[in-house]
Each structure stands twice: as structure tokens, then as C-alpha cells.
Amino acid sequence: MTNTTPKSWKISLLGGVKQRGPQRLPEHLVVVTAVGGADLDLTGAAFSGGRFTLTKVSFAGGVKLTVPVGVRVEVEGFHLFGGHRVEQGAGAPDGPVVTVRAYGVFGGVRVGRSS
């Protein structure tokens, strides 16, 4: 079985990815860094097919994500030092789904909701 999901890659030795403002999201964004994380504000984003997956792999760095109200968030992965916190809020049954897959030694995942 082949994976045909369109992916966008961001690779950096030092530093991470920061995105704000209205944007058309790919179905899958992969961020790979030695030191750095992902800081994304998806408040004004357009979700392709109602799903967005963020995969972040780094030695040190976490994920800070802001999603609109009504978006369901799923968090997967592991950090040796760090955890994850998702601000409570029910996603709409027919609303978009954001999956965060975060892997690293130091870091964590923090998800907040815009009002």
C-alpha cells in the first residue's frame, strides 16, 4: 500500500518552524530539526480534506499549536523529558481533525484554542 498523502517538509539543523496567519495547509507537515520545534497558529487556516497532521522530530524542541474552536486534536508520540497539554474543548463532530505526532528527547506538546 502506498501513502499518497501530500506532504510538506521543513528541515533545519538549528531553529524551528513558526507559521502565523491565514494559510492553506498541506495534509501533512513534517518538521525535522536537531534543535528547534514547531510553533503554528492555525486560527485562520484552511484544512485540506478536513484533516491536518503535524509530525515533528527533533533532539530538543517541542510543539506549540493554536487551533480554532471546533477542531478536534489528537496527540501521539513521545518525549523523554516533557509532556503534553491540550486545552480542553470539544471538537465539532464534522469539524477538522488535527493530529500531532511529536518525537524527541527534550520538549513537549502544548495546544491552545483561539477564541
C-alpha positions in Angstrom: 0.0 0.0 0.0 1.5 3.4 -0.9 1.0 6.6 1.0 -0.2 9.3 -1.4 -0.9 12.0 1.3 0.7 15.3 0.1 3.5 16.3 2.5 5.4 19.4 3.1 8.8 19.1 4.7 10.7 21.7 6.8 14.3 20.6 7.7 16.7 22.7 9.8 19.8 22.0 11.9 19.2 24.8 14.3 15.9 26.6 14.6 12.3 25.5 14.1 9.2 26.5 12.2 7.0 29.4 13.0 3.8 30.0 11.0 1.0 32.5 11.6 -1.8 34.0 9.7 -4.2 32.7 7.1 -2.8 29.8 5.1 -3.8 26.7 3.1 -2.4 23.8 5.0 -1.0 20.7 3.4 -2.5 17.4 4.6 0.8 16.5 6.3 3.6 18.8 7.5 6.9 17.2 8.7 9.4 19.2 10.7 12.8 17.8 11.3 15.4 19.7 13.4 18.3 19.0 15.7 17.4 21.9 18.0 14.1 23.7 17.5 10.4 22.9 17.4 7.2 23.9 15.7 5.1 27.0 16.6 1.9 27.1 14.5 -1.2 29.2 14.8 -3.9 27.5 12.7 -6.6 30.0 13.6 -7.2 31.3 10.1 -6.0 28.1 8.3 -7.9 26.2 5.6 -7.8 22.5 6.2 -7.4 20.3 3.1 -9.9 17.4 3.4 -10.7 18.3 6.9 -7.5 16.8 8.3 -4.0 18.1 9.1 -1.2 16.1 10.5 2.0 17.6 12.0 4.9 15.3 12.5 7.8 16.9 14.5 11.1 15.1 15.1 13.9 16.8 17.0 16.5 16.2 19.7 15.4 19.3 21.6 12.2 21.2 20.8 8.5 20.9 21.2 5.3 21.9 19.6 3.2 24.9 20.4 -0.1 24.9 18.5 -3.1 27.2 18.5 -6.3 25.8 16.9 -9.7 27.3 16.3 -12.6 26.3 18.5 -14.4 23.2 17.0 -11.2 21.5 15.9 -10.5 18.0 17.3 -6.9 17.5 18.4 -5.2 14.1 18.7 -1.6 13.9 20.2 0.8 10.9 19.6 4.5 10.3 20.0 6.9 10.6 22.9 9.5 12.8 24.6 11.9 11.5 27.2 11.7 14.9 29.1 8.5 16.7 28.5 4.8 16.0 28.2 1.7 17.3 26.5 -1.1 19.6 27.4 -4.2 20.1 25.3 -6.6 22.9 26.2 -10.0 21.4 26.8 -12.7 22.0 24.2 -14.9 19.6 22.3 -14.3 19.3 18.6 -17.2 19.6 16.3 -18.3 16.1 15.1 -18.0 17.1 11.5 -15.2 19.6 12.1 -11.5 19.4 11.1 -9.1 17.0 12.9 -5.5 17.9 13.7 -3.1 15.1 14.6 0.2 16.0 16.3 2.9 13.4 16.2 5.9 14.7 18.2 9.1 12.7 18.8 12.2 13.9 20.7 14.4 13.8 23.8 13.6 17.3 25.2 10.3 19.1 24.5 6.6 18.6 24.7 3.3 19.5 23.1 1.1 22.4 24.1 -2.2 23.0 22.3 -4.3 26.1 22.9 -7.6 27.2 21.4 -8.3 30.6 19.8 -11.5 32.3 20.8 
